[in-house]
């Protein structure tokens, strides 16, 4: 199956397992310039050893249902673009419950880096945030290499038929098993499913070891109980 991270237009006639990513994405000639993303009292700088990683993907139909009118969501949720799962980010985890973040100050991302990654992470501000908060904690890694790593992992993910799953009753564990079945070498305990307060699918967090291989998630990782019911918003289709 072809990679779905494209800066041109992505056709709708792709295999079902690939359609969890961009259905259609066209990057405009001009992209927004993000604001600096800095540590704060609530989100302080925290330099810690890296023990593992989390790859987080967001279910875009649900995100756009609640955020479509926000200026920062204009590219993702309007303008003819349409997404399935988008890349939230690659997060270094700590050895215990705490994780490193905002490890060093960083300038605004180059426009070329933003353009190259907007069909995976469709927000310039989110790209800036992911690099500032998470990417700066990966030793010796520059922005282009950080996003190459995260989008490479994202591009290899495959998904079950989300439209079919959305039309029946399903649990978080059932969704995890369906995703695992679409990805050789993956098991349901290697991911965490999250939902919003109304029970609609929000994100999937894939647990990775220090070599970026899928691994069982730690108990403290969070997410829904596997027996919890979950709903999947598929948009107005």
N, C-alpha and C positions, 0 to 999 in steps of 0.2 A: 504494500500500500504506500502511496506517496505521502511525503511529509506535508503537513497542513499549514506550516508557518510560511506564509507567502506575503509579499508586499504588493502583489497585484490582486486580481479578482479570483476568488476561489469558487469553483463551479458547484452546483447543487447536486450533481449526479455522481458523487463519490460513494464508495462502499459504506454501508451502515456503520461498521466498526470505526471508521475514520470520522464520521459526522458528529462526534462529540466535540470536535474542535471547530474551527471557523467554517461556517457554511458559505459565507460571502464576506470578503474584506477588501477594501480598496483604501489605501493610505492617501490622504490629500496632499497636494503639492506643498502646502504650508502646515506645519504642526505647531501646536501651542508650546510655549516655553514654560516649563514647570517652575514652581517656586522652590527655594531651598527647603529641604526637609531636615530639621535639626532636632537634637535631643531636647527633652523638656523635663520638668519636675515629675510628670507622670510617666514619661518614657526616657529615663536617663541613659547616658552612655554606660555600657557594661562590657568590659573586656574579660572574656572567660575562655577556657579551652573548649574546643569543639569536640563533641562526643559522637554526633550523628547529624543527620539533616532531615528536613521535612520539605516535600514538594507539594505545594497547595494549589489546587485548581478550583475555580469558581463556576457554578452553574449560571451562565449568563442570562437565560430567560427570566429566572427569578430575580437576579440583580436588577435587570432593566425594568421589571415590573414595579420595583420600589424606588428606582433612582433615575428613570428616563428623563425627568425634567431638570435634573441637575446639570449645570454647564459642563462639569467634568466628565459626564457620561454621554455627551453629545456624539462623540465618535463611535462609541460602542453601541449605543442604543438608537441611533438615528442615521440619517444619511444613506440609507440603503444597505448598511452593513448588518450582518446577522451572525451570531455566534452560538455555539453550544457550550463546551467547557473552555474557559480562558485560563491563562496562567496567572495566578496570583503571585507566586514567587517561590524561590528556593531559600529556605531558612536554615542557617546553622543552628543546631541545638547544643546545649551544654552537656556536661557529663551527668548532671542531676536535673532537678526541675527548672532551674534558671537557665537562661540562654544568653549568648552574647548579642549585643545590639549597639548601633551607633558607635562603632569602634574607633573611627577617626573622621575628622572633618573632610568634606568632599565638595568639589564644585558642581555646578549644574551639568547634567549629562550633555554630551555633544548631540546636536540635532541628528547626525547620521546614525548614532546608536539608537535614539528614540525611534526614528523612522524604520530601522531594521527590525524592531521588536514590537511594533504596534499591532500587528495581526496576531500576536500571541498574548500580549498584555496591552489591551486597547485603551491605555490612558498614559499620557506623558507624565502626569503627576504621580501615578502609581509606580511607573518605572523609576522615577527619581526616588520615591520612598523606598522601594525595594533595594535599590543600590545603597542608599544612605544608611538604612537601618540594618540590612542583612549582608549585602555584598561586601561592605567595608570590613566585615569581620572575617572574611576568608583571606588568609595570608597570601600576599604577593599577587593578588588577582586584580586586574583592571576591569572597568565596566564592560568592555566588549567581551572579555573572556567569561565574566560572571554570567552575562546574558546568554552567551553561547552554550555554557553548561546548562543553565536552567531551561532554555528553549529546546536544547537537544533532548533532555529528559522528558520534557513535555511532548515533544513531537513523536516520541516512541510509544506513548500511551495509546491504548485502544479502548473503546467503550462498547458496552452492549447497546441494543436498540432502546435508546432513552424514551422515544415516543411510545413504544409498546409498554415499557415499564411504567410510564406515567398513567396508563389507562387502567391499571389494576392495583390491588392492595399489595403493599410491599413494606418490608421492614428495613432498617438500616443494615442489618446483617445480610438480608437478601440482596440489597443493592451491592454491598461489598462483594458478595460471592459472584454476582453477575459481572462486576468489573474485573474481578480476579480471573474469571473464566475466559475473558477476552484478552488477557495478558499472560502468556506462558511464563511460568516461574513465579507467579504472584499468588498469594493466598489472602483470604479475607482479613486475617489478623495483621496484615501489612498496611492497612489503611484505617483512617478514622473518618466517619461520615458526620457532617455537622448540618444543622438546620436552624432556621430562624425561630423566633418565639411562637410562630403559628404552625410550626411543624413542616415547613416547606424546605426542600433540599437547598442548602446554601453552598457548601464546599465539600471536597474530598481531600484529605491530607494523606499523602503517601509517605511512609517511613523509610528512610534510607540510612545505610551505614556510612562510615567515613570514606568508603570507596564508591559511594553512590549506587550501591546495590540495594534492592528491596530487602527489608528486614522486618521482623515482628515489631509492632509499636510498643513502646513502654507503657506501663499501666497509667502513668500520670499524664499521658498525651491528651486525654480528654475525648470529646466526641460523644455521639449518641450510644446508648446501650444497644447492642445488636438486635434486641427484641423490640426496640421502639419503632412504632409505625412512622413512616415518612411519606410525604407527598412530593410529587415532581411537577412543577409548573412548566408547561411546554409552550406557553405563549398563546396567541390567539388562533392557533391552528387546530 
